[in-house]
């Protein structure tokens, strides 16, 4: 009788596993698809250095740059805008959107702590406030608060990879938001 129960349990678990793996992968949906797009289009997007508080800068000194590089890389990969870069020196304000980002809150569980503490250490999290500014007028045309947190079980399973990738992941999220709400101005083709 005991072996029949074990056999039945194994059969049910196998069936559940096969059902969960079957079928097509659901397409990834843009989480910002319902956001109101700007009415003005832009050719260029320039980023100011990301701002944060002293505590975050002290404990996560590379996080700001990781997020900044990730958002620039994400937008360049889309090949939607003529120029995506950091603000430096003089620049043409016409058809340029400036982006200021502030990181008010952040917690990343360290790799050694995650390896020994696992899920008991909770989630890593990060939040951003993004201000989209029209360079010509100096007006803020849109503001968006973004936040993300990882799954502590997944973080424990990967020994902290999802903890460490959070700043870069947030850069990608910000990039997707910008690409969704900022229409690109068509650049005339050169003869």
Order of alpha helices (4+ residues) and beta strands (2+ residues): alpha-beta-beta-alpha-alpha-beta-beta-alpha-beta-beta-alpha-alpha-alpha
